[in-house]
Amino acid sequence: MRTPEMFQVETGVHLVPGSDTNWVIVQDGDAVTLVDTGYPGDRELLLASLHAVGAEPSAVAAVLVTHAHSDHIGSAEYLRTRYGIPVLAHREEVPHARRDFLQQVSVGRIAAGAWRPGVLPWAVRALRSGGKKETPVAEPRELPCDGPLDVPGRPVPVHTPGHTDGHCAYHLPDRGILITGDALVGGHPTSGLRGPQLLPRMFHHDHGRALASLSALAATGADVLLPGHGPVHRGPVRAAVEHARGTAG
Protein backbone atom coordinates (compact mmCIF):
# COMPACT_ATOMS: atom_id res chain seq x y z
CA MET A 1 0.00 0.00 0.00
CA ARG A 2 1.28 3.49 -0.88
CA THR A 3 2.00 5.78 2.05
CA PRO A 4 -0.23 8.85 1.70
CA GLU A 5 1.33 12.26 1.32
CA MET A 6 -0.36 14.36 3.98
CA PHE A 7 -0.40 18.16 4.23
CA GLN A 8 -1.55 19.40 7.64
CA VAL A 9 -3.03 22.81 6.97
CA GLU A 10 -3.68 23.36 10.64
CA THR A 11 -4.60 21.16 13.59
CA GLY A 12 -7.31 18.76 12.47
CA VAL A 13 -7.32 19.73 8.78
CA HIS A 14 -5.37 17.75 6.17
CA LEU A 15 -5.19 17.99 2.38
CA VAL A 16 -4.37 14.61 0.83
CA PRO A 17 -3.26 14.28 -2.81
CA GLY A 18 -4.39 11.15 -4.60
CA SER A 19 -4.05 10.36 -8.31
CA ASP A 20 -4.07 13.99 -9.54
CA THR A 21 -7.04 14.76 -7.25
CA ASN A 22 -7.15 15.89 -3.60
CA TRP A 23 -9.50 15.11 -0.75
CA VAL A 24 -9.73 16.82 2.64
CA ILE A 25 -9.97 15.36 6.14
CA VAL A 26 -11.48 17.59 8.84
CA GLN A 27 -11.27 16.31 12.41
CA ASP A 28 -13.15 17.43 15.48
CA GLY A 29 -12.18 15.27 18.43
CA ASP A 30 -12.66 11.64 17.45
CA ALA A 31 -15.01 12.42 14.56
CA VAL A 32 -14.17 13.21 10.94
CA THR A 33 -15.71 14.91 7.94
CA LEU A 34 -14.34 13.75 4.60
CA VAL A 35 -14.63 16.09 1.61
CA ASP A 36 -14.43 14.07 -1.62
CA THR A 37 -12.84 10.63 -1.96
CA GLY A 38 -10.58 10.66 -5.05
CA TYR A 39 -10.62 8.18 -7.92
CA PRO A 40 -11.88 4.61 -7.47
CA GLY A 41 -8.25 3.49 -7.65
CA ASP A 42 -7.37 5.73 -4.68
CA ARG A 43 -9.40 3.67 -2.20
CA GLU A 44 -6.50 2.06 -0.33
CA LEU A 45 -4.73 5.43 -0.20
CA LEU A 46 -7.90 7.07 1.11
CA LEU A 47 -8.25 4.51 3.90
CA ALA A 48 -4.53 4.84 4.68
CA SER A 49 -4.91 8.62 4.99
CA LEU A 50 -7.66 8.17 7.57
CA HIS A 51 -5.46 5.73 9.46
CA ALA A 52 -2.59 8.24 9.32
CA VAL A 53 -4.64 10.78 11.28
CA GLY A 54 -5.76 8.14 13.78
CA ALA A 55 -9.27 7.66 12.39
CA GLU A 56 -11.07 4.52 11.31
CA PRO A 57 -13.68 4.75 8.53
CA SER A 58 -16.35 4.28 11.19
CA ALA A 59 -15.30 7.66 12.63
CA VAL A 60 -16.36 9.47 9.43
CA ALA A 61 -19.59 11.32 10.18
CA ALA A 62 -20.22 12.32 6.55
CA VAL A 63 -18.75 12.44 3.09
CA LEU A 64 -19.31 15.88 1.57
CA VAL A 65 -19.26 15.97 -2.21
CA THR A 66 -17.94 19.03 -4.02
CA HIS A 67 -19.20 17.48 -7.26
CA ALA A 68 -19.92 14.04 -8.63
CA HIS A 69 -17.10 13.45 -11.09
CA SER A 70 -15.46 10.03 -10.87
CA ASP A 71 -12.18 11.47 -9.56
CA HIS A 72 -14.02 12.99 -6.56
CA ILE A 73 -16.60 10.33 -5.62
CA GLY A 74 -14.60 7.20 -6.41
CA SER A 75 -15.14 5.65 -2.96
CA ALA A 76 -18.25 7.51 -1.79
CA GLU A 77 -20.66 4.64 -2.44
CA TYR A 78 -18.22 2.14 -0.93
CA LEU A 79 -18.09 4.18 2.30
CA ARG A 80 -21.87 4.56 2.31
CA THR A 81 -22.64 0.88 1.86
CA ARG A 82 -19.75 -0.59 3.88
CA TYR A 83 -19.85 1.77 6.87
CA GLY A 84 -23.23 3.50 6.65
CA ILE A 85 -21.63 6.92 6.12
CA PRO A 86 -24.05 9.47 4.64
CA VAL A 87 -22.98 11.09 1.37
CA LEU A 88 -24.16 14.71 1.08
CA ALA A 89 -24.27 16.92 -2.01
CA HIS A 90 -25.94 20.13 -3.15
CA ARG A 91 -29.52 19.49 -4.25
CA GLU A 92 -28.58 20.17 -7.90
CA GLU A 93 -25.73 17.64 -7.65
CA VAL A 94 -27.81 14.86 -6.06
CA PRO A 95 -29.20 13.55 -9.38
CA HIS A 96 -25.72 13.85 -10.90
CA ALA A 97 -24.32 11.74 -8.05
CA ARG A 98 -27.01 9.11 -8.74
CA ARG A 99 -26.03 9.27 -12.42
CA ASP A 100 -29.45 10.33 -13.58
CA PHE A 101 -27.27 12.29 -16.04
CA LEU A 102 -23.56 12.96 -16.49
CA GLN A 103 -21.86 16.35 -16.74
CA GLN A 104 -18.28 15.27 -17.37
CA VAL A 105 -15.76 15.89 -20.13
CA SER A 106 -16.26 13.38 -22.93
CA VAL A 107 -13.64 11.08 -24.40
CA GLY A 108 -14.12 12.95 -27.69
CA ARG A 109 -13.26 16.31 -26.17
CA ILE A 110 -10.20 14.83 -24.46
CA ALA A 111 -9.09 13.26 -27.75
CA ALA A 112 -9.56 16.59 -29.53
CA GLY A 113 -7.27 18.24 -26.97
CA ALA A 114 -4.69 15.44 -26.84
CA TRP A 115 -2.18 17.58 -28.74
CA ARG A 116 -1.90 19.89 -25.74
CA PRO A 117 1.06 19.24 -23.39
CA GLY A 118 0.10 17.08 -20.43
CA VAL A 119 -3.30 15.93 -21.71
CA LEU A 120 -2.34 12.46 -22.91
CA PRO A 121 -0.27 11.48 -19.83
CA TRP A 122 -3.06 12.77 -17.58
CA ALA A 123 -5.69 10.79 -19.53
CA VAL A 124 -3.66 7.59 -19.24
CA ARG A 125 -3.30 8.06 -15.47
CA ALA A 126 -7.01 8.82 -15.16
CA LEU A 127 -7.92 5.58 -16.93
CA ARG A 128 -5.53 3.57 -14.76
CA SER A 129 -7.09 5.14 -11.65
CA GLY A 130 -10.62 4.17 -12.68
CA GLY A 131 -11.67 7.44 -14.27
CA LYS A 132 -14.10 5.70 -16.64
CA LYS A 133 -15.50 3.37 -13.99
CA GLU A 134 -19.12 4.04 -13.06
CA THR A 135 -19.25 5.27 -9.44
CA PRO A 136 -22.86 6.36 -8.78
CA VAL A 137 -24.06 7.00 -5.25
CA ALA A 138 -27.34 5.13 -4.86
CA GLU A 139 -28.78 7.28 -2.07
CA PRO A 140 -27.05 10.67 -1.87
CA ARG A 141 -28.55 13.10 0.61
CA GLU A 142 -29.33 16.73 -0.07
CA LEU A 143 -27.38 19.34 1.87
CA PRO A 144 -29.44 21.58 4.17
CA CYS A 145 -30.15 24.93 2.54
CA ASP A 146 -28.47 27.44 4.81
CA GLY A 147 -25.78 27.79 7.45
CA PRO A 148 -23.12 25.49 8.85
CA LEU A 149 -23.56 21.74 8.63
CA ASP A 150 -23.90 19.69 11.79
CA VAL A 151 -20.78 17.63 11.05
CA PRO A 152 -17.18 17.89 12.32
CA GLY A 153 -15.70 21.28 11.43
CA ARG A 154 -19.17 22.77 10.82
CA PRO A 155 -18.43 23.64 7.17
CA VAL A 156 -20.68 26.10 5.36
CA PRO A 157 -21.68 25.03 1.83
CA VAL A 158 -21.04 27.59 -0.94
CA HIS A 159 -22.89 26.79 -4.18
CA THR A 160 -20.47 27.38 -7.06
CA PRO A 161 -22.13 26.12 -10.28
CA GLY A 162 -20.31 25.95 -13.58
CA HIS A 163 -17.95 23.03 -13.39
CA THR A 164 -21.17 21.11 -12.76
CA ASP A 165 -24.61 22.53 -11.99
CA GLY A 166 -24.45 21.51 -8.34
CA HIS A 167 -20.78 22.11 -7.61
CA CYS A 168 -20.31 23.16 -3.99
CA ALA A 169 -17.34 24.55 -2.09
CA TYR A 170 -17.10 24.30 1.71
CA HIS A 171 -16.06 27.16 3.97
CA LEU A 172 -14.61 26.68 7.46
CA PRO A 173 -15.14 30.28 8.64
CA ASP A 174 -13.63 29.85 12.12
CA ARG A 175 -10.37 28.71 10.48
CA GLY A 176 -10.35 30.95 7.41
CA ILE A 177 -10.21 27.86 5.18
CA LEU A 178 -12.09 27.34 1.92
CA ILE A 179 -12.30 23.90 0.28
CA THR A 180 -12.79 24.86 -3.35
CA GLY A 181 -13.07 21.54 -5.20
CA ASP A 182 -12.85 22.25 -8.93
CA ALA A 183 -14.37 25.73 -8.76
CA LEU A 184 -10.87 27.15 -8.21
CA VAL A 185 -7.78 24.94 -8.43
CA GLY A 186 -4.10 25.38 -7.71
CA GLY A 187 -2.92 23.65 -10.88
CA HIS A 188 -3.65 20.72 -13.15
CA PRO A 189 -1.50 18.39 -15.28
CA THR A 190 -3.27 19.65 -18.43
CA SER A 191 -2.63 23.31 -17.62
CA GLY A 192 0.58 25.23 -18.11
CA LEU A 193 -0.54 27.91 -15.66
CA ARG A 194 0.73 28.37 -12.12
CA GLY A 195 -1.20 29.58 -9.13
CA PRO A 196 -4.97 29.84 -8.54
CA GLN A 197 -6.89 29.21 -11.75
CA LEU A 198 -9.94 27.78 -13.40
CA LEU A 199 -9.54 24.36 -14.94
CA PRO A 200 -9.15 24.35 -18.74
CA ARG A 201 -12.41 25.20 -20.47
CA MET A 202 -13.08 21.65 -21.70
CA PHE A 203 -13.63 20.42 -18.14
CA HIS A 204 -16.49 22.84 -17.34
CA HIS A 205 -20.12 22.08 -18.06
CA ASP A 206 -20.74 25.86 -18.24
CA HIS A 207 -17.60 27.98 -18.40
CA GLY A 208 -19.50 31.24 -17.98
CA ARG A 209 -21.13 30.10 -14.75
CA ALA A 210 -17.77 28.82 -13.50
CA LEU A 211 -16.34 32.31 -13.98
CA ALA A 212 -19.34 33.91 -12.27
CA SER A 213 -19.06 31.54 -9.29
CA LEU A 214 -15.64 32.94 -8.43
CA SER A 215 -17.53 35.86 -6.84
CA ALA A 216 -19.13 33.51 -4.31
CA LEU A 217 -15.69 32.22 -3.34
CA ALA A 218 -14.31 35.75 -3.00
CA ALA A 219 -17.20 36.71 -0.70
CA THR A 220 -16.09 34.18 1.93
CA GLY A 221 -13.02 36.23 2.83
CA ALA A 222 -10.98 33.05 3.39
CA ASP A 223 -7.20 33.14 3.34
CA VAL A 224 -6.34 29.44 2.91
CA LEU A 225 -7.58 27.55 -0.15
CA LEU A 226 -7.70 23.76 -0.38
CA PRO A 227 -8.33 22.93 -4.05
CA GLY A 228 -9.43 19.73 -5.71
CA HIS A 229 -6.26 19.81 -7.82
CA GLY A 230 -2.91 21.37 -7.02
CA PRO A 231 -1.28 22.53 -3.79
CA VAL A 232 -2.60 24.42 -0.78
CA HIS A 233 -2.77 28.15 -1.50
CA ARG A 234 -2.22 30.65 1.29
CA GLY A 235 -3.30 34.22 0.71
CA PRO A 236 -6.51 36.25 0.40
CA VAL A 237 -9.15 34.48 -1.66
CA ARG A 238 -10.02 37.75 -3.38
CA ALA A 239 -6.51 37.99 -4.80
CA ALA A 240 -6.65 34.34 -5.84
CA VAL A 241 -9.94 34.96 -7.63
CA GLU A 242 -8.57 37.98 -9.48
CA HIS A 243 -5.58 35.91 -10.59
CA ALA A 244 -7.89 33.17 -11.84
CA ARG A 245 -10.05 35.65 -13.74
CA GLY A 246 -6.98 37.15 -15.37
CA THR A 247 -5.77 33.80 -16.66
CA ALA A 248 -9.12 32.25 -17.61
CA GLY A 249 -9.33 31.31 -21.29
N, C-alpha and C positions, 0 to 999 in steps of 0.2 A: 504494500500500500504506500502511495506517495505521502510524504510528510507535507501537510498544508503550510503554505506561506501565509503568515498571519500578520496583519498590521493593526496594532492596538491604537485606535484614534484617541481614546481616553479610557479611563477605567470603565469596564463593562461594555465597550463598543469596539467591535473588530470588523475590519474589511478583509474579506478573504477572496483572493483571485483563484478562479478555477480555469477552465479551458477558454481563455479569452473573455470570460464573463465573471463579474464579481457577485458575491452575496454578502449580507451584513448580519452579524450576530449582535443583538442587544440584550444585555443581562441586567436583571434587577433581582438581587439576592440569588436564590436558587432557580429562578424562572428565566426563560429566554423567549425573545421574539426573533424570528428568522425572517429576513426580508429577501425574497427570491431564493432559488435553490440550484442555479447553474444548469448545465446540460445534463441529460440523462447519464452520460458517461462520467459525470463528476460525483456520482453518489457516494462512493467510498471516501472521496476527499471531503465531501460535505459532512459525512458522519465523523470523519477524523477531526475536522475543524471544531465540531461540537465537543468531542472528547478533549481536544487541546485546551478548551476553556473550562473544563471540568463539568460539562453538561452531557447528560444522556438525552437521546431523542425524546424520551418521555417528559423531559423538563421543558420542552418547547410548547409554549402556550398557544402560539398561532404562527402560521406562515402568512406573511403579507406579500401580495403579488404586486409588483410595479406594473407588469403587463405580462400577457400570456404567450410570449414567444418561447419556443422550445429550449432556448439557452437560459431561460429564467425560471421555468417551471418544471425542469426535467425530473425532479424528485418530489414535487408537491403532492401528486396523487399517491405515491408510495408512502409518504409520511402520513397522509390522511388515512389511508386504509390500514397501514401497519400499526400506527400508534394512536389513531383517533384524533390527530391534530387538525383543527379547523384551518381551512385555506380561505383567506379573505381577499377580495378584489373590489375595485370600484364597480358600481352597478352596471356601467357600460362595458366593463371588461368581463363580467360574469359569463355572458354567453360566449365570448371569445375563449375563455378558459375551458368551457364545456366543449368547445369546437363546434358550436352551432354554425360558425363561419371562421375564416382564417384571414387575418390581416398581417401577412408576413411576406417578405421579399420572395419573389418566385425564382425558380431555377433559371428561367429564361432571362430575367433581369440580371442575375449574377453572371450568367454566361456572356451576356452582352457587355458587361463591365470587366470581364476577365483580363482584358489587356492592361488594366490599371495595376500599378505596383501593389503587391500585397493581397490582391483579391483572390487569386488562385490558391496560394498557400493557406489563407484563412479558410477558404471553402473546403479544402481537403481536411483541415483540422476539425471544422464544424461537422463534417460527415462522420469522421472517426469518433467524435464525441457524442454522436446520436442526434445531430441537428435535424435530420429528416424523420426521426422516430416520432410517432404520434404520442403525445403526452397529455391528453385531456384530463381535466379534473372533473370527476363525475358530479360532485356536489359542492361547488364553490359557494361561499357565503358572501353576501353583499355587505360592504363596509357601511357602518352607520353614517348618516349624512354629515354631521357637524361635530367639531371638537375633537379632543384627544381620544384615542382608543383605549379601552380598558384592558391593555396588555402591557407586559414589561416595557419600560421606557416611555409609555404613554405617547406614542407618535401621533402626529396630526396629519391626516391625509391631505394632499394637495393635488387636485385633479389637473393633469397636464396633458390634454389630448393632442394628438398629432402623430406621434410615433405609432400609436394605436388610439382608437376612440376613447378607451377607458384607461389610458396610461395614468398612473398615480405616483407621485413622489411622496416621501414621508419626512416630516419635519420633527426634530426633537428640540423644541424651543428652549427648554431649560439648559441644553448643552450647546446651542448654537450650531447644530448639525443638521444637514439636509441630505437625505438619501434620494438621489436624483434619478436612479434607473437609467433609462435611455433618453430621457428628456434633455439631459445635458451630460455629456461624457467628458472624460479626461484624455481620451485618445482611443484609437481603434486601429487594428492591423491594416485596414483598407484605406486609412486616411494618412496623408502626409503632414497633417497639421499637428501642432503641439499646443498643449493647454486646453482650457475649457472650450467645448465646441459642440455643435450638433453633429450627429452621425451623417455620413454621406446621404445625399437626397434619396437614393434608391431604397434605403431602409425604412423610410417614413411612409405611412399610409396617407398622410396629408401634410406635406412639407409646410404649407402656410400656417396651419394650426400649430405645428411644432414650433415654428418661430414665435407665434403669438403667445404660446404657453410659457415662454421664457419670462414673461412679465410676472406670472404667478410665482415662479421661483424667486425672482428678485424681491418680491413683496415680503418674503419670509424674513429677510434681514440676516440670514445665516452667515457664518463665516468659516465653516468647514463643509466641504462637499464630498459625499461618498457616491461616486458614479457607478453605473452598471458596467462600464468599460473604462480602463485606464486607472491611474493612481489617485490617491486622496489629493484633494486640492484645498489648500488653506489660503484664505483671503476672502474679502467681502463678496457675497454672491452677486451683488449688483455689478461689480467689476467683471466677474466671470461671465455674466450674461452679456455685457457689452462686448467682451472679447468674442464670444460665440456669435453674436449678431454680425460683427465685423468680418468674420471668416466664413459665414454661411453662404453656400453656393446657391 
